[in-house]
Amino acid sequence: MGAGDLSTHPDRMRWNAKYEAAGEPRFAPHPLVDWALVADVPTGPVLDLACGPSGSALRLAAEGRAVTAIDVSEVALRLLQDEARRRGVDGLVTTVQADLSSWRPSPTEKYAIVLCTGFWYEQVFLRAIEAVRPSGLVLWEAFTAEARRRRPSLPAEWCLAEDEPAALLPDNFSVLLQQDLPDQGKRRFVARAE
């Protein structure tokens, strides 16, 4: 997991500009984190993919979990690191700048929770579920075809198909939640590894 040369990466530049223009982030955890905190999740680290300035990473670190937060934007990662330091959880939050389209999880590192909200790329999902430890959870939220009806410029490969991500799970996972949010054009999804 490394940054490689991202200096001219269009996603890096776009997200850096967005975070620089946005002002102070709210650092609100995603609702799926609340769901996970009441679920029976084994102890262990968390992987937060396409994290941005993640309130979810901060909330999970406040619960005592080590969090690896990955994003293409160093601006988002700096905001996250600064807030983790301010909250006194910087020792539990590790940030990694990487392009998820070329990212690969370590074959030896397994996570109790793998979280990704607001991002979809099928190959990233398939790689991410390999990193879930037994009894661990994968928490995902991504755009659906409904979002494309509202925003036709949204690339189809960034949106879940009708049966995704459930149809992509191997047999050793069971779906715990699949909830469409039609007003947002998104689907929330939770599955547990056996």
C-alpha positions in Angstrom: 0.0 0.0 0.0 1.7 3.1 -1.1 1.1 6.4 -2.8 3.2 5.7 -5.9 3.4 8.8 -8.1 0.0 10.5 -7.5 1.3 14.0 -8.3 -0.8 14.4 -11.5 -3.6 11.9 -10.6 -6.9 13.6 -11.6 -8.8 12.1 -8.6 -6.1 13.4 -6.2 -6.3 16.9 -7.7 -10.1 17.0 -7.8 -10.5 15.8 -4.2 -7.7 18.0 -2.9 -9.5 21.0 -4.5 -12.8 20.0 -3.0 -11.5 19.5 0.5 -9.5 22.8 0.4 -12.6 24.7 -0.7 -15.0 23.1 1.7 -13.8 24.7 4.9 -13.7 22.8 8.3 -15.1 19.3 8.0 -17.9 18.1 10.3 -16.1 14.8 11.1 -19.5 13.1 11.5 -19.3 9.3 11.5 -21.3 7.4 8.9 -24.5 5.8 10.2 -23.1 2.4 9.3 -20.6 2.8 12.1 -23.3 3.1 14.7 -24.8 -0.1 13.2 -21.4 -1.9 13.5 -20.8 -0.7 17.1 -23.9 -2.6 18.3 -23.1 -5.7 16.2 -21.1 -8.5 17.6 -17.8 -7.6 15.9 -14.5 -9.3 16.9 -11.7 -7.2 18.3 -9.2 -6.0 15.8 -8.3 -3.3 13.4 -10.5 -1.3 11.0 -9.8 -0.5 7.3 -11.5 2.7 6.1 -11.3 3.0 2.3 -11.8 6.2 0.3 -12.0 7.7 3.8 -11.8 11.5 3.2 -11.6 13.4 6.5 -13.3 10.5 8.2 -15.5 11.0 11.2 -16.0 7.2 11.1 -12.3 6.6 11.5 -12.3 9.0 14.5 -15.3 7.3 16.1 -13.9 3.8 15.7 -10.5 5.0 17.1 -12.3 6.5 20.1 -13.7 3.0 20.7 -10.1 1.8 21.0 -9.8 0.3 17.5 -6.7 0.8 15.3 -7.8 2.3 12.0 -6.0 2.3 8.7 -7.5 5.1 6.6 -6.8 5.2 2.9 -7.5 8.0 0.4 -6.0 9.5 -2.7 -6.2 13.0 -1.2 -3.4 14.1 1.0 -5.5 17.1 2.0 -8.2 14.8 3.4 -5.6 12.7 5.2 -4.0 15.8 6.7 -7.4 17.0 8.0 -8.0 13.5 9.5 -4.6 13.3 11.1 -4.9 16.8 12.6 -8.4 16.0 14.1 -7.1 12.6 15.4 -4.3 14.5 17.1 -6.7 17.0 18.5 -8.9 14.2 19.9 -6.0 12.3 21.3 -6.5 9.2 19.1 -3.7 9.9 16.6 -1.8 6.8 17.9 -4.7 4.7 16.6 -5.2 6.3 13.2 -2.8 5.4 10.4 -3.3 7.3 7.1 -2.2 5.9 3.7 -2.3 7.9 0.5 -3.2 5.5 -2.3 -5.2 5.2 -5.5 -7.7 2.5 -4.7 -7.9 1.3 -8.3 -4.3 0.0 -7.9 -4.4 -0.7 -4.1 -4.0 -4.2 -2.8 -4.5 -5.2 0.8 -1.6 -6.9 2.6 -2.2 -10.7 2.4 -1.3 -11.1 6.1 -3.4 -8.2 7.5 -7.0 -9.0 8.3 -9.5 -6.5 9.6 -12.5 -6.8 12.0 -14.3 -4.0 10.0 -13.8 -2.9 6.4 -15.6 0.3 5.7 -16.2 2.2 2.5 -18.9 4.8 2.0 -19.4 6.9 -1.1 -17.2 4.9 -3.4 -17.7 1.9 -5.7 -15.4 0.0 -7.9 -16.0 -3.7 -8.2 -12.4 -4.7 -8.1 -11.8 -2.7 -4.9 -14.7 -4.4 -3.3 -13.4 -7.8 -4.3 -10.0 -7.0 -2.9 -11.5 -5.5 0.3 -13.5 -8.5 1.3 -10.4 -10.6 1.2 -9.1 -8.5 4.0 -12.1 -9.2 6.4 -11.2 -11.6 9.2 -13.6 -14.4 10.3 -16.7 -12.9 12.0 -15.6 -9.5 10.7 -17.9 -7.1 8.9 -17.8 -5.3 5.6 -19.8 -2.1 5.6 -20.3 -0.4 2.3 -22.4 2.4 0.8 -22.4 3.4 -2.9 -24.4 4.9 -5.6 -27.0 2.9 -7.5 -28.6 3.2 -10.9 -31.1 5.6 -9.3 -28.3 8.1 -8.9 -27.4 7.8 -12.6 -31.0 8.8 -13.5 -30.5 12.0 -11.6 -26.9 12.5 -12.7 -26.5 11.0 -16.1 -22.8 12.0 -16.2 -22.1 9.6 -13.3 -20.1 6.7 -14.8 -21.9 3.4 -14.7 -18.8 1.7 -13.2 -19.1 3.9 -10.1 -22.6 2.6 -9.4 -23.9 -0.7 -8.0 -25.8 -3.0 -10.3 -29.2 -4.3 -9.1 -27.8 -7.3 -7.3 -24.5 -5.8 -6.1 -22.6 -6.0 -3.9 -24.4 -9.1 -2.5 -23.9 -11.1 -5.8 -20.1 -10.6 -5.5 -19.7 -12.1 -2.1 -18.1 -15.5 -1.7 -20.0 -18.3 0.1 -18.3 -17.6 3.4 -20.2 -14.2 3.8 -23.7 -13.7 4.9 -25.7 -10.5 4.2 -26.9 -8.7 7.4 -28.3 -5.5 5.8 -29.1 -4.3 2.4 -31.0 -1.0 2.4 -31.7 1.2 -0.6 -32.0 4.9 0.0 -33.9 6.0 -3.2 -33.9 9.7 -2.2 -30.1 9.6 -2.1 -29.6 7.1 -5.0 -27.5 4.9 -2.7 -27.4 1.4 -1.2 -26.2 0.5 2.3 -24.8 -2.9 2.8 -23.4 -5.0 5.7 -22.1 -8.5 5.5 -20.3 -10.8 7.9 -17.5 -13.2 7.1 -17.9 -16.7 8.6 
